[in-house]
Amino acid sequence: MDIKTAFLNGDLHEDVYMDQPQGFKHKGQEHLVCKLKKSIYGLKKASRQWYLKFDEVMKKHNFIKNQVDQCVYLKMSGSNFIILVLYVNDILLASNNIDLLHESKHILFRNFDMKDLGEASYVIGIEITEIEPMGI
């Protein structure tokens, strides 16, 4: 799964101002600045604000954050589970239940502009192979 324009999802919790972008300045108003409503690329805190927004959505939907790697989330439903791994703006999902997988994808699509890249075969340079019936 790929989150499009991930860093633009971050909420700002304090006022942030920037110079007007090139081409927006009008004669006599060059001194005006822009107040940001959301995070933008290039903002020092953009990646942190994106992560906090993502974490908020995961918690809201009962995903439990791993205490060792806080970009790994787990959701249990009886004996079924789904593991979600966030890497910048990419998400890897692994589950033993197709319904839980679809439900989790639906949550992600409802909250973020996403693209489903299909079944993973390579993630950060690591090849993923499924060996039936043993699993990954």
C-alpha positions in Angstrom: 0.0 0.0 0.0 1.3 3.5 -0.8 0.0 6.6 0.8 0.0 9.5 -1.7 1.3 12.8 -0.5 1.7 11.4 3.0 3.4 14.4 4.5 0.5 16.6 3.5 -1.8 14.7 6.0 -0.1 16.0 9.1 -2.0 18.4 11.4 -0.3 21.5 12.7 -0.7 22.2 16.4 0.8 25.6 16.4 0.8 28.5 13.9 3.4 28.1 11.1 4.0 30.9 8.6 5.9 30.9 5.3 6.9 33.4 2.7 4.6 33.6 -0.3 5.5 31.1 -3.0 7.1 32.5 -6.1 4.4 33.7 -8.5 1.9 34.6 -5.8 3.3 37.9 -4.7 1.3 40.9 -5.9 2.9 44.4 -6.2 2.6 46.2 -3.0 1.9 43.0 -1.0 5.3 41.4 -1.0 5.5 41.7 2.8 2.5 39.4 3.3 3.1 35.8 4.4 1.0 32.6 4.3 -0.4 30.8 7.4 -0.3 27.0 6.9 -3.5 25.0 7.6 -1.7 21.6 7.2 1.8 20.3 7.0 3.8 20.7 3.7 6.8 19.1 2.2 10.0 20.8 3.3 8.6 21.7 6.7 11.0 20.3 9.4 8.2 18.7 11.3 6.3 17.3 8.3 7.4 13.7 8.8 6.7 13.8 12.5 3.3 15.3 12.0 2.5 12.7 9.4 3.5 9.9 11.8 1.3 11.4 14.6 -1.7 11.6 12.3 -1.2 8.0 11.1 -0.7 6.8 14.7 -4.0 8.6 15.8 -5.9 6.7 13.0 -4.4 3.4 14.0 -5.2 3.8 17.7 -8.8 4.9 16.8 -9.3 1.6 15.0 -7.8 -0.6 17.9 -4.4 -1.3 16.4 -1.8 -1.8 19.1 1.6 -0.1 18.5 4.7 -2.3 19.0 6.8 -1.0 21.9 10.1 -1.9 20.3 9.4 -0.7 16.8 6.7 2.0 16.8 6.0 1.7 13.1 4.7 -1.8 13.6 1.0 -2.3 14.6 -1.0 -5.3 15.5 -4.7 -5.9 15.6 -6.3 -9.1 17.0 -9.8 -10.4 16.5 -10.1 -13.8 18.3 -7.5 -16.0 16.8 -7.1 -13.8 13.7 -4.5 -11.1 13.4 -3.2 -8.4 11.1 0.2 -6.9 11.3 0.8 -3.4 9.7 4.2 -2.1 9.1 4.7 1.6 8.2 7.8 2.6 6.3 7.7 6.4 5.5 4.6 6.4 3.2 4.5 2.7 2.4 2.5 0.1 4.3 3.0 -3.7 4.4 0.1 -5.7 5.7 0.2 -9.4 6.8 -2.8 -11.3 8.1 -4.1 -14.8 8.6 -7.6 -13.7 7.7 -8.8 -12.2 4.4 -11.8 -10.3 6.0 -9.5 -8.6 8.5 -7.1 -7.7 5.7 -10.0 -6.1 3.7 -11.4 -4.3 6.7 -8.0 -2.8 7.5 -7.5 -1.7 3.9 -10.9 -0.1 4.0 -9.9 1.8 7.2 -6.8 3.1 5.4 -8.6 4.1 2.2 -11.2 6.0 4.3 -8.6 8.0 6.1 -5.8 8.5 3.5 -5.4 8.9 -0.3 -4.0 5.4 -1.0 -2.9 3.2 -3.8 -3.0 -0.6 -3.4 0.2 -2.0 -4.9 -1.1 -5.6 -4.7 0.7 -8.5 -3.2 4.2 -7.6 -1.9 7.1 -9.3 -3.5 9.9 -6.9 -2.5 10.0 -4.5 0.5 13.0 -2.3 1.2 15.1 -4.6 -0.9 14.0 -7.8 0.8 12.3 -10.5 -1.3 9.1 -11.9 0.2 8.1 -15.5 -0.8 5.1 -17.4 0.5 5.7 -21.2 0.9 2.4 -23.1 1.2 1.1 -24.1 3.7 3.9 -23.0 6.1 3.3 -19.2 5.5 6.0 -16.6 4.9 
